[in-house]
Amino acid sequence: MRGGTRGGRSLAIALTAAVAAAIVLSLPDPAAACTVCFGDPDSAETRGLRGAILFLLVLVGLVQVGFVRLFWEFRRRSKAIDDRKKQLRVVRGGVRS
């Protein structure tokens, strides 16, 4: 019976967490920043911050594209090496004494 109690307890914790998350998500206004913390949406500072965030997102995206391209190139080269090995013919024999 001890295992059943543990499962019931974890279910209760998960249910409590789900209810708490639903309450927090249904009331977004208390979590939003005020104009003093966030700043004026039309100010130069806010526009600069948005530009910086966009720049960093583009930079991260380019790095990810670079990694995909790198592994794609590794795959292409590996296939080329395998194809080249299949074209080669092994010659049996050698020096006789």
Backbone bond lengths (Angstrom), bond angles and torsions (degrees), N, CA, C in turn:
res aa  C-N    CA-C-N  psi(-1)  N-CA   C-N-CA  omega(-1)  CA-C   N-CA-C  phi
1 M - - - 1.441 - - 1.530 111.38 -
2 R 1.311 115.42 -18.23 1.445 118.38 -177.22 1.533 111.61 -65.11
3 G 1.346 118.15 -38.59 1.456 121.39 178.88 1.518 111.97 -64.52
4 G 1.351 116.93 -34.07 1.459 120.20 179.16 1.522 111.42 -66.82
5 T 1.321 117.40 -34.19 1.461 121.51 179.29 1.520 110.33 -68.07
6 R 1.306 116.02 -40.38 1.458 120.31 179.50 1.522 110.80 -64.13
7 G 1.323 117.21 -42.57 1.456 121.00 178.96 1.516 111.59 -64.90
8 G 1.336 117.18 -38.47 1.458 121.10 177.55 1.516 111.71 -66.98
9 R 1.317 116.54 -36.40 1.462 121.00 179.18 1.521 110.77 -68.15
10 S 1.322 118.05 -43.45 1.463 119.93 179.59 1.520 111.30 -68.20
11 L 1.342 116.34 -32.43 1.460 119.52 175.74 1.521 110.65 -66.69
12 A 1.315 116.82 -39.67 1.468 120.78 178.27 1.525 110.93 -65.51
13 I 1.324 117.48 -40.01 1.466 121.38 178.46 1.519 110.19 -65.14
14 A 1.332 116.94 -43.89 1.464 120.66 179.46 1.524 110.90 -64.00
15 L 1.319 117.12 -40.44 1.462 121.05 178.86 1.520 110.80 -66.01
16 T 1.321 117.33 -41.46 1.465 121.29 177.67 1.524 110.90 -63.29
17 A 1.328 116.75 -42.02 1.469 120.70 178.54 1.521 110.58 -64.81
18 A 1.320 118.03 -40.18 1.461 121.24 179.25 1.519 111.18 -65.41
19 V 1.313 117.30 -41.55 1.470 120.72 178.25 1.523 110.38 -65.46
20 A 1.330 117.71 -42.87 1.466 121.39 178.92 1.526 110.70 -63.08
21 A 1.324 117.28 -41.43 1.464 120.59 178.48 1.525 110.96 -65.04
22 A 1.333 117.26 -39.54 1.465 120.84 178.50 1.520 110.67 -64.05
23 I 1.332 117.54 -39.54 1.466 120.85 178.99 1.528 110.59 -66.25
24 V 1.325 116.96 -45.21 1.469 120.65 -179.25 1.523 110.56 -64.10
25 L 1.328 117.60 -41.83 1.459 120.44 -178.63 1.525 112.80 -71.97
26 S 1.330 117.62 -25.47 1.453 119.53 -179.66 1.525 111.83 -80.89
27 L 1.319 118.23 -14.55 1.461 122.54 179.56 1.533 110.27 -120.65
28 P 1.334 119.09 72.28 1.459 119.94 -174.72 1.527 114.41 -75.44
29 D 1.343 118.74 -20.58 1.458 120.19 -176.37 1.529 114.24 -60.75
30 P 1.327 120.12 -42.80 1.469 117.97 178.57 1.530 113.04 -63.53
31 A 1.323 117.90 -25.60 1.462 120.13 -177.90 1.532 111.94 -87.35
32 A 1.324 118.51 -14.77 1.459 121.46 -178.20 1.527 109.74 -75.05
33 A 1.325 115.16 148.90 1.458 120.10 179.86 1.529 109.66 -78.23
34 C 1.306 115.36 145.37 1.462 119.49 176.97 1.530 109.17 -78.77
35 T 1.320 116.96 174.00 1.466 120.27 -177.73 1.518 111.81 -67.47
36 V 1.336 117.98 -25.16 1.460 119.99 178.07 1.531 109.95 -69.92
37 C 1.347 116.45 -42.47 1.471 119.96 -179.77 1.521 111.45 -77.03
38 F 1.317 117.23 -43.76 1.455 120.99 -174.97 1.519 111.37 -80.31
39 G 1.291 117.12 -36.94 1.457 121.16 -178.47 1.515 110.98 98.47
40 D 1.301 115.12 168.27 1.463 121.33 179.78 1.525 108.96 -70.95
41 P 1.338 118.04 127.98 1.467 119.63 -178.10 1.523 113.81 -63.07
42 D 1.322 117.25 -20.28 1.468 120.42 -178.12 1.525 113.02 -101.25
43 S 1.322 118.77 3.95 1.460 120.37 -177.74 1.534 110.65 -78.27
44 A 1.307 114.01 159.83 1.468 120.12 179.66 1.530 110.98 -65.78
45 E 1.311 115.83 -33.79 1.466 119.85 179.58 1.532 111.25 -63.52
46 T 1.318 116.94 -44.24 1.460 121.05 179.56 1.520 110.91 -67.36
47 R 1.323 117.55 -40.03 1.471 119.95 177.34 1.520 110.76 -64.25
48 G 1.325 117.25 -39.25 1.460 120.85 177.28 1.516 112.05 -64.93
49 L 1.328 115.85 -39.62 1.456 120.22 178.64 1.527 110.72 -64.89
50 R 1.318 116.62 -42.23 1.470 120.42 177.27 1.526 111.02 -63.35
51 G 1.328 116.50 -39.51 1.462 119.97 177.17 1.516 112.06 -64.42
52 A 1.333 116.51 -39.41 1.465 120.91 178.86 1.526 110.96 -65.71
53 I 1.332 116.36 -41.60 1.460 119.97 178.41 1.520 110.13 -63.84
54 L 1.326 117.22 -43.07 1.459 121.09 178.30 1.529 110.84 -62.28
55 F 1.327 116.80 -42.65 1.465 120.63 178.25 1.524 111.58 -59.68
56 L 1.335 116.31 -45.13 1.458 119.69 -179.74 1.524 111.82 -66.44
57 L 1.333 117.85 -37.64 1.462 120.24 176.55 1.523 111.23 -63.75
58 V 1.330 116.74 -41.59 1.470 120.17 177.85 1.522 109.98 -64.97
59 L 1.317 117.06 -40.64 1.460 120.78 179.42 1.532 111.23 -62.07
60 V 1.320 116.84 -45.69 1.468 120.48 178.12 1.529 109.87 -62.92
61 G 1.322 117.28 -41.17 1.468 120.72 177.88 1.522 112.21 -61.45
62 L 1.324 116.84 -41.81 1.467 119.84 178.77 1.526 111.61 -65.22
63 V 1.313 117.65 -38.69 1.467 120.35 177.40 1.529 109.99 -63.90
64 Q 1.319 117.31 -41.46 1.461 120.31 178.49 1.523 111.22 -64.82
65 V 1.322 116.98 -41.34 1.463 120.19 176.94 1.524 109.98 -62.83
66 G 1.326 117.00 -38.05 1.458 120.97 177.29 1.525 112.11 -61.87
67 F 1.327 117.26 -41.47 1.462 119.97 177.80 1.524 111.33 -65.82
68 V 1.315 116.93 -40.98 1.471 119.73 178.22 1.521 109.18 -61.97
69 R 1.328 117.09 -44.46 1.468 121.12 179.08 1.528 111.24 -62.81
70 L 1.329 117.65 -39.14 1.458 121.70 179.44 1.526 110.88 -62.29
71 F 1.326 117.09 -48.07 1.455 119.61 -178.82 1.524 111.27 -70.89
72 W 1.324 117.21 -30.96 1.468 120.39 174.94 1.532 109.63 -63.77
73 E 1.318 116.36 -40.26 1.471 120.77 178.50 1.527 110.57 -67.53
74 F 1.333 117.83 -39.76 1.460 120.30 175.79 1.526 110.75 -59.37
75 R 1.314 116.06 -42.67 1.466 120.91 179.90 1.531 110.87 -64.29
76 R 1.330 116.58 -43.70 1.462 121.04 179.77 1.529 111.09 -63.17
77 R 1.313 116.88 -43.58 1.460 120.18 179.72 1.524 111.63 -66.46
78 S 1.324 116.79 -38.10 1.456 120.57 178.35 1.523 110.96 -62.91
79 K 1.322 116.69 -42.69 1.464 119.93 177.41 1.531 110.97 -64.46
80 A 1.324 116.87 -38.84 1.466 120.13 179.36 1.533 110.69 -64.49
81 I 1.324 116.79 -40.06 1.463 120.21 178.15 1.527 110.31 -65.54
82 D 1.337 117.13 -42.67 1.471 120.50 178.23 1.524 110.93 -62.29
83 D 1.326 117.61 -42.41 1.466 120.73 178.15 1.528 111.14 -63.53
84 R 1.326 116.25 -39.54 1.467 120.30 179.26 1.535 110.90 -65.88
85 K 1.338 116.63 -39.42 1.460 120.12 178.62 1.524 111.19 -65.19
86 K 1.325 117.18 -35.26 1.463 120.62 179.66 1.527 111.55 -68.91
87 Q 1.319 118.08 -25.97 1.464 121.65 -179.52 1.527 111.97 -79.65
88 L 1.314 117.38 -22.26 1.458 120.71 -177.34 1.528 110.05 -76.55
89 R 1.319 114.94 148.32 1.450 121.05 179.60 1.518 107.83 -117.48
90 V 1.305 116.22 133.06 1.454 121.42 -179.34 1.523 107.86 -85.96
91 V 1.341 115.81 127.16 1.460 120.89 179.51 1.530 106.94 -100.03
92 R 1.312 115.79 118.88 1.448 120.29 178.34 1.525 108.81 -84.12
93 G 1.247 115.23 145.88 1.467 118.42 178.52 1.510 109.50 136.78
94 G 1.279 114.99 -158.72 1.440 118.88 179.51 1.511 110.18 151.25
95 V 1.276 116.18 -164.23 1.455 121.98 -178.26 1.513 108.63 -79.95
96 R 1.346 115.41 130.67 1.475 119.80 176.71 1.519 108.37 -99.75
97 S 1.326 113.92 141.10 1.468 115.93 178.93 1.496 112.33 -101.03
